[in-house]
Amino acid sequence: MKPSAVLDNHRVAIRLAAHRFRVANPRVFGSVLHRVDADGSDLDLLVDPLPGATLLDLGGLQVELEELLGVPVDVRTPGDLPPKFRAEVLAEAVPV
């Protein structure tokens, strides 16, 4: 199944999971945002870590979402994005 279809059906669950793993403002970017995703594409999510969040929170969120959604998920923070295209991603990412 295409990640864009999965996203459309699980927005609330994604926001709730983000809250449990100490991140805020989940946003979509990449192929799903542009609706050029295909079966086998991943869902690119950009999140803002809250105080106290660790890599274990980010990894836990990714694992939980992959199990829930049944598609590969890539969870990134703004600092994880390469400077080369960080500004572009931050400008175009849309809230889940």
VOZAKOL-211141 format. One record per residue (C-alpha): x, y, z. Coordinates in steps of 0.1 Angstrom, whole numbers, plus 5000, padded with zeros to 4 digits. Example, Ala and Ser with C-alpha at 12.3 -4.5 7.8 and 13.67 -1.06 7.14 Angstrom:
# residues 2
{{5123 4955 5078}};
{{5137 4989 5071}};
END
This chain:
# residues 96
{{5000 5000 5000}};
{{5012 5035 4993}};
{{5023 5055 5024}};
{{5001 5084 5013}};
{{4969 5062 5016}};
{{4981 5049 5050}};
{{4987 5085 5062}};
{{4953 5096 5052}};
{{4937 5068 5074}};
{{4960 5072 5105}};
{{4967 5109 5111}};
{{4953 5108 5147}};
{{4972 5077 5156}};
{{5004 5092 5143}};
{{4999 5124 5164}};
{{4991 5104 5195}};
{{5022 5082 5190}};
{{5044 5113 5186}};
{{5031 5127 5219}};
{{5039 5094 5237}};
{{5075 5095 5224}};
{{5082 5131 5235}};
{{5082 5148 5201}};
{{5059 5175 5188}};
{{5047 5189 5155}};
{{5048 5158 5133}};
{{5051 5169 5096}};
{{5052 5151 5063}};
{{5078 5157 5037}};
{{5093 5139 5007}};
{{5074 5117 4982}};
{{5043 5114 5003}};
{{5039 5152 5005}};
{{5043 5155 4967}};
{{5020 5125 4961}};
{{5046 5107 4941}};
{{5050 5078 4965}};
{{5045 5042 4954}};
{{5041 5009 4971}};
{{5073 5003 4989}};
{{5080 5040 4995}};
{{5087 5053 5030}};
{{5068 5078 5050}};
{{5091 5107 5058}};
{{5082 5125 5091}};
{{5098 5155 5105}};
{{5094 5161 5143}};
{{5105 5185 5169}};
{{5120 5168 5199}};
{{5107 5179 5233}};
{{5130 5185 5263}};
{{5143 5152 5275}};
{{5137 5133 5242}};
{{5164 5109 5232}};
{{5174 5088 5203}};
{{5155 5060 5219}};
{{5123 5081 5217}};
{{5129 5087 5180}};
{{5137 5051 5173}};
{{5107 5039 5194}};
{{5084 5062 5174}};
{{5097 5049 5141}};
{{5093 5012 5152}};
{{5058 5018 5165}};
{{5047 5036 5134}};
{{5061 5010 5111}};
{{5042 4983 5130}};
{{5010 5004 5131}};
{{5011 5015 5095}};
{{5027 4986 5077}};
{{5050 5008 5057}};
{{5086 5020 5062}};
{{5088 5052 5082}};
{{5118 5076 5084}};
{{5116 5099 5114}};
{{5139 5130 5113}};
{{5144 5161 5133}};
{{5153 5194 5116}};
{{5189 5189 5129}};
{{5191 5155 5111}};
{{5184 5171 5077}};
{{5215 5179 5056}};
{{5221 5216 5055}};
{{5219 5214 5017}};
{{5181 5210 5017}};
{{5171 5216 5053}};
{{5155 5250 5046}};
{{5135 5236 5017}};
{{5121 5207 5037}};
{{5113 5230 5067}};
{{5095 5254 5044}};
{{5073 5228 5026}};
{{5066 5202 5053}};
{{5030 5200 5063}};
{{5015 5190 5096}};
{{5001 5155 5100}};
END
